[in-house]
Amino acid sequence: MSTIMGSLNHLLATSNKVHIIWCLMLLIIMLTLAVLHHFWKNDSKKLMIWRFLCLTPVLISGIHAVIYVVGVPMFFEEFILMYIIALLALIPMLFAKRKTGYRISAVLTAVASCFCGFYFCLSSPNIFNHTRESYTESFHSLVMEMDEHYVLKEWKKVDFSALEAKYMPAVREAEQEQDPMKFFKTVDMFCNELHDGHVGSWVGFDFSQYQTGPLIHDYGFAMIRLDNDDIIAVCTSAKANAVGIGDGTVITKWNGKPILQAAAEDAPDIGYSVKYNADRLAALDLLRTGGETVEVSFINKSGDEQTVTLKELGKMQSFRDARIAFSHSLEEGEDVNFSTRMLNDKCGYLRLNAEGTDNELRDTLAYITGEHKWAKEMFREKLRGLKSQGMEYLVIDLRNNSGGLDVIGYMLCDLLTDKEWYCQGLGSRRDGKYISQCDQYIHGDGEFAGLKVVALTNYKCASAGDGTSLLLSKLPNVTLAGITDPSGCDQETGGTVVLADGLVYVGFPTGLVLDENGEPNVDTAADRISRDPVEVRIPLDYDAAMKIFRDKQDYELDWAVKFLENQANS
């Protein structure tokens, strides 16, 4: 019961108080109408007035919609429960003169209104409509909303006033030119400064109409940084091959600048939470800069440095191929969520793409109770099935996990340990301080506590997936491994700001997930050092790069199997 009450308290604390007030106002009006009907029901003139007053909740909801929804139709569904309450007020009006009919309709309306009101108050959205403001006005409003509601402001030491001063000149320029693309790019750079995987922007206009050049350049190859700090070409095209750049060619300079220096200084900041991940991908992200041509120096087959000028191909193909290969993104239908298989006669495999099921009500109840019985039994059945096929050790694949509900991840952990230990706290931010309102625990079912496990993760494993990575890494029988660290974000999303004319949307976290020390569970602080690093770094040398980018092999998965085999034989 304490977990349930704590979860409800957490939901209420993170809900938007302004919209709760609107909802309570509707409920108070409906209560007032019920009282007035009791005193006026025998007076036909007053009853006529009462019927008109029953339209008041609808009128108030209309005003609310004009203020908060008009311009952003997608917001309507966020307030649907409150608007239903207003419509419910019309039902007793139809039975105003009928004694039995009114009583039945009034009771049903009261029950339905209280249910809708209770649920709405727990989930009142932190969404902010600034579509009627100009570029500069709405950008200022964005800064103010995030300064008040962004839960990691103090943790990440964000100075929103300084950021506003830094980017407002570019916003003014975009406003003067009425250039939505420039406006979006400026807001996007502002968001990236927070280095939070849950803070991001997206467009609300026809992107192709304003995009005059490629966002990412294609010069016939992509680049990746190896463990020895060599930067090599990967995913090369025939155009690059023709001038001597093939898969594995060492790149030495980029537009005359030493390649490591260019990667450190010129690669754009695209908001990676973890600096290690940003540094690892900086060479690849150099393709986000440049122009119609680039001057590239490399070590040719004779061992000499050679310089060539390459033209933009306009396809972004090499970049896309490299990103897909490096993150091992799967085609649709491959290793669907919660799927299992045997990798060989001893090694089992469990895919975890996201922490969510197809039953929203079940997931919501699990969030409140801190116990997802369906998920736990599902994982138990999957692991027992692998065990029956001869499994002696297991790979859990968390790569590219998009997140969802943390409780699903720790149901899996529950089966892999026989200990009870602190899992996470659901908290709120008050006066810049973090307070846990609901402490949740791993209870230690222990059925598979003796199973040796490698959990594979990467920089695209985010949110609840990141939280699951952290929990698994705390188990003595589990090794968290990857070439990169997980994304570095695990707070609860919920904040949305819509800017001028609906041109740009910005999302950010508004609910806290805390550790046993009362600090954000996973998210990096201002230093951007991973708080959920891999325990074993999978090597990325020349041979590994060729397997990943040239041969399209799942090198990380092969590494995990060999790691477990070595553990079993040692």
N, C-alpha and C positions, 0 to 999 in steps of 0.2 A: 504493500500500500504506500509506503514512503517513496518508492520509486515512481509510482503513478502520480502522486501529489507533487513530487519534485519536477517531473516532466511537464505537468500541466502548469506549474508555476513558471517554469522556464519558457514555455510557449507564450504565456501571458506577458511575461517580462520583455520578450523580444517582439511582440506584436506592436503594430502602429497605434499609439494611443489616440491620435486624432480620429481615426476611423472608428475606434471603439466608442468614442464619445458620440459620434454620429449614430451608431447602432443603438447605444443606450438611450439616446434621445427618442428614437423611434419606439423602443419598448416602453419608455415612460409615457409617451403620447398614447400608445395603445392601452396602457393601464388606466390612464386618465379617461379615455373614451369608455372603457368598461364601467368605471365609476359613474360617469355622467349618464350612461344608459340606465343604470340602476335608479337614478333620481328623475330622469326625464322620460322614461318609457311610457308613462301614462299621459303625457302632454304632447299632442300631435305637432304643435308648432315647434316645441323644443326638439322633438324627435326629428323633424325635418332639418333643423340646424345641426343636430348630431350626425345626420347622414352626410351632410356637407363636410363636417369636421373629419369624418372617416377618410376623406381624400387627402388630409394633411400629410400622413406618412408618404403617400405617393408623391406629393408635391416636394417634400423634403428630399426624397430619393432623387427626384428629377434635378433639384438644385445640386445635390452631391454629384450626380453624373455629369452635369455641365462643368463643374469645377475640376473633377478628377478623372473623368473618362473621355469626354469629348476631345477628339484628336488622337486618342490611343484606344481604338476599339478592343484591342486585346485585354485591356484592363477590366472590361465589363465582367468577364467571368470571375475575376478576383473579388468582385463585390456582389455576386449573384445572390448569396445568402441574405445579405442585408436588403437587397431589393425584393426578395421573396417575402421578407417580413412586411414590407410596405404593402405588397399585394394582398397578403393575408388579412390585412385590416379591412379590406373590401368585403370579405365573406360575411362577417356578422351584419354588415350593413344591409345585406339582402334579406335577412331574417329579423329585422329590427322590431317588427310588430308581432312576430310569432314567438310565443313564450317558450315552447319546447325547442323549436328550431333555433332560436337565438342561443339558448343555453348550450345546446350541442355544438353549434358552430363556434361559440365563444370559447368553449373548453378546448375544442380541437385547434382553434387558432392560437390560443394561449400556449398549448403544449408545443405546437409546431414552431411558434415564434421563439419560445425559450430555447428550444433545441438549436434552431438556426442562429440565434443570438449567441448562445454559448460557444458553438463551433466557430462562428465568425470571430468572436473576441480572442479565441486561442490562435487563430490563423490570420488575423488582420494584417494585410500585406503592407510592406514597407515600399510602396511604389509612389512615384512622384512625377506629376505631369507638368512639364514646363514647355509644352509645345507652342503656347501662345506668346512666348518670349522670343526676343531676338537671339542671334548667335551669342553675343556678349552677355546678355542678361541670363540666358539659360545656362551658359557655362559658369557664371558666377553662382547661380542657384545650385548647379551640380556640386560645386566646391562646398557650398554651405550644407547641403544635404549630407554629403559624405563626411564632412567635419563633425557633424552631429551623430550620424548613424553608423559609420564604418567602424566595426568592432575592433579592428587591429590598429587603429590610429596610434595609440600609445605604444603598442608592442613594436611596431615598425618605425616609430618615431617620425611620423609623417607631419610635415609642416605644410598644411594646405594653403595657407596664405602665400607662402613662398612659391609653391607650385602654380598658384593662380597668377602671381606676378610674372612667372617665367613664361607661361603659355598664353596669357591674355593678348599680348601683341599679335601673335599669329592668328588668334581667334578674331581680333578686330580686322586684320587683313582679309581673312576669309569672308567676314561680313561685308566689308567694303566691295569685295569682288563678287559677292553672292556665289561663292564657290563651296558647295556642300562637301566635295571631296577633300578640299584643304581643311575644312572644319572637322571632318571625321578624322583625318590623319592627325590633327593637333590634339583632339580629345583622346585618340588612341595612344599617342605618346605620353599624355598626362596619366592615363591609366597604367601604362607600362612602368612608370616611375615608382609605383607601389610594390612592384615585384610580388604580386599575389595572383596565383593561378585562378582565383575566383573573382578577380576584378578584370573586366574586359568590356569592349565596346563592339557594337555591330551597327550596320547601316540600315536606314529605313527608306532609302531611295534607290533608284535604278543605278547600280554601281557601274555597269558597263557604259552608261551614257556619259559619265564624267571621267572615266579612267582613260587617259590619253596615252599611256605607256605601260609597260609591264611592271607589276609590283615586284616581281622576282626575275632577274635576268638569267638567260641561258646562253652561255658561251660554249656549250658543247661538253661540259663536265661539271661535276660538283666536287667538293673537297671535304675531307674529314681529318681530324687530328688524331694521331696515334699516341700510344702511351709514351713513346720516346720523343714526342713533340714534333716529329715529322708531320707535315701536312701533305697528303697525297691526293691525287685525282681519282675519282670514282665515278661510276655510271657515265663513262665517256661515250661520245658519239663519233660517227665517222668523220665529222668535221674536225674534231679535236685530234683524232687518230692520225689524220692526214698531215698534221704539223708536228707530230711526234709525242703528243700527250695521250697516253693510254691508261688503263686501269693500273693504279699503283705508282704512277709517275710522281716523283717528289716535286712539289711546287715550292719555289724559293722566294719569289717576289710577286707582288700584286700592284700594278701601276707604279713600279719602281720602288716600292716600299717592301722591306723584308716581310715575309708572309705572316709570321707570328705577330709582328708589330701591327700590320694591317688588320689582322683579325681582332687584336686587342683594342685598337683605336677606331677602326672604321666600321666594324660590324654593328648594326643598329641594336639598341636595347629593345628587345621585344617582350620584356617582362618576365623572364624566367625567375622564379622564386629562389632557386638554388644557383649560386654563382658557379659552382663546379659544372653544372649542366650547361650554363651559358657559355663558359669557356670551352667546353668540349664541342659545342655546336657553332662556335663563333666563325670558324672557317667556312662552314656551310652557309651561314647567314650573311657572309660577304656578298653572296649573290643577290641580296636585297638592295645592294648599292650598285652604283656604276652607271654606264651610259650605253651608247650605241656600240662602243668598242672598249676593250680592256687590254692592257699590256701585261702579259704573263711571262714570268721567267721560271724555268724548270730544268731539272737535270735530265739530259737526253741519254740515249743508249750508249753514247761514248763516254759518259761520265762528266760531260762538260755542261756548264750552265748555258742555256739557250733562251732567247727572248723572242716572243712572237706577239702579234696583235690580232686579237680575235674579235669577230663581229657578233653582235647580239642576234640570236636565232629566233627569239620571240615565242618559244614554246614552253619554257619552264620545265621541260621534261626531265632534265638531269637532276634538278633540285627535287622534284616530286619523287623520282625513282629512289634517290638517296634517302629521303625522309621515310619513305615506305620501308625500304630495306633496313634502315638503322633502327626503326621502332618495331620492325617486324609486324607491321599492320597486315591484318588478314583480309582476304576477300570475304564478302558476305556469305554466310553459311558455313565458313570454316571454324571449327572449334567454338560452337555457340556457347553462350553463357551456361556455366555449371556442367558442361560436357566432360566426359571422362573417357580414357582409353589407356591401353597398355602400350608403353613405348618399346618395351622388350619383355622378356619373360619374367623380369623382376621389378621393373620400374613403372609405377602408375603415373597418370597425368590427370590433373584437374584444372580446367580453365575457369577463371573468374574475371569476366569482362566488366561486370558492374555489380554493385550490391543492391539489387532490386528484384522484385518478382512482378508477375502480371496481375497482382491483386493489391490494389491501392489501400483498401480498407484494412486488409491483413497487415500490410506494412506499417500503416499508421498506428494500429493497436500495438504492434511490436515496438515502435518508437516510444510510445507512452509507457509500456510495461517494462521495457528493457530486456525482453525475452521474445525471440522469434522461433517458436516451436517448430513451425513448418520448415524453416531453413535448417534448423539443427537436425531434424529427422531426415531431410533431403540429403544433407551432407553425410550423415551417418550411413544412409542407404548407398550413396555413391561410393564411399570408402569401403564399405563391406563388399560391394560388388567387385571392386578392384582387388580386395584381399582374396576373394574367392578365385580370382584369376591368377593368383600367385604373387601379388604385390608384396615386396619387402621394403621398398622405399618409394618416395613420392615427389613429383614436381608439381608445385602449385604455380600456375602462370598468371601473374597479375599485370603483365605488360599491357599498356594502353587502357587500363581499367579506368572507366569514366566516373566511377563513384556511385553514390546513391545513399543507402541507409547503413550507417556504421554497425548497427546491431547484427546485421547479417554476417559481416566479417567476423565479429567475435563469437558468433555461434560456431563457426569453423574452428576458431582457436580453442573454444571450450572442449572440443573433442580431442584436441591434440595435447592437452595438459591435464594433470590430475591435481593441480594446485588452484587455489582461489586467490585472485589478485586484482588490484584496482585496474579498471579498464579505461574509463573516461568520465568526465563530468560535464553535464550540460549547464552552461552558465550564461550570465548576462554581464553587461558592462554598465557600471554605475560610477559616475564622476571619474571616469578614466581608470577605474579599478575593476578587476575581474572577480566575479563571485560565482562559485559553483552552487547550483540549485538542485542538482540531481546527480548523485554519485552512482556509477554503474560498475559492475564487477564481472570478471570471468569466474565461473563457478567450478570449473575443472571436472567435466564429465569423465575424462581420462581414458576413454575406450581405445584411443590411438596415440596415447602419450609416449609409447615406445617407438613410434614410427619416425624414421629419419626422413627429413623433408628439406628440399631446396625451394624457396619461394623466389621466383624470377620477377623483377620489377624493372621499371625504366622511367625516364623523364616524363612520359605521358601517362603514368599511373598517378591519378589525382584524387583529391577529395576523400570519399570513404575508402577508395582503393589505397590511398596513401595511409589512411588510418589502419587499414588491415595490414599493410606492409609493416607498420610500426609494431602492431600487436604480435604479429608472427615473429618478428625479429627478437622479441623478448622471451620466446620459448626456447629452452635449451636444446630441443631436438630439431629446431628449424634454423636454417641458414638463409638469410636474405641476401640475394646476389643480383648483380647487374653491371652493365658497363657504365651506366649513369645511376644517379640517385633518383628516388621518386620525385614527383613534382614539387612537393613542399607546401601543400595547402590542404586543410581539412576542416575549415569552418563551415557553418551553415549558410547557404546562399539565401537570398530573399529580397535584397534591395535592388530596385530598378528605377533609374531616372531617364526620362525621355526628354530630349532637348528640342530646340527650335523646329517647329513644323514637323516633328516626328522624324527628323533627318538622322539623328543619332540616338542610340540606346546605350546605357551604361548599367552593368550589373555589378553588385558587390555583396560580400557577406554581412549579415546582420545578427547571426546567432553564434554563440561561442561553444567550442568543444575544447575542454581543458584537460590537462594531465593531473597527476596526483599532487603536483606542486602549485596548482592553480594557475598554470601558464598555458597559453594556446598549445594544443595537443601536438601538432606537427609543424605548423607554419613557421617559416623562418623569421627571425628578427631582422633588424636593420642591417646586420652584418651579412645576411644571406647565406650563412653557413647551414648546411642541412642538419635538421634535428631528427631526421629519419634516414641516416646514411646506410648504404648497403654494408653488410658485414664482410663480404668478400667481393672484391672488385674483379669482374670478369675481364681478363686481359684483352686489349685491342692492339695487336701488332699487325704487321703487314699480312701475314697468312690469314689472320682472323678477318681482316678487312676484305681480302679477296673472297673469302667464303661468304661474307655477308653481302657485299655489293656486286661482285662479279658473278659468283656462282648461285646467289640467291638461296643459300643454305640457312637453316635456323641454327646458327653457330651457338647462340646462347643456350638453346635447349640441349644441343649435343654436349656442351660444356657441363650443364647441370647433371646430366645422366652420368657422365664420367666422374664428376665430383662425388656423386652418391656411391658409385661403384667403388671408388677408392676408399671412401669412408667404410663401406661394408667389408672391404678386404684388409683394412688396417687393424 
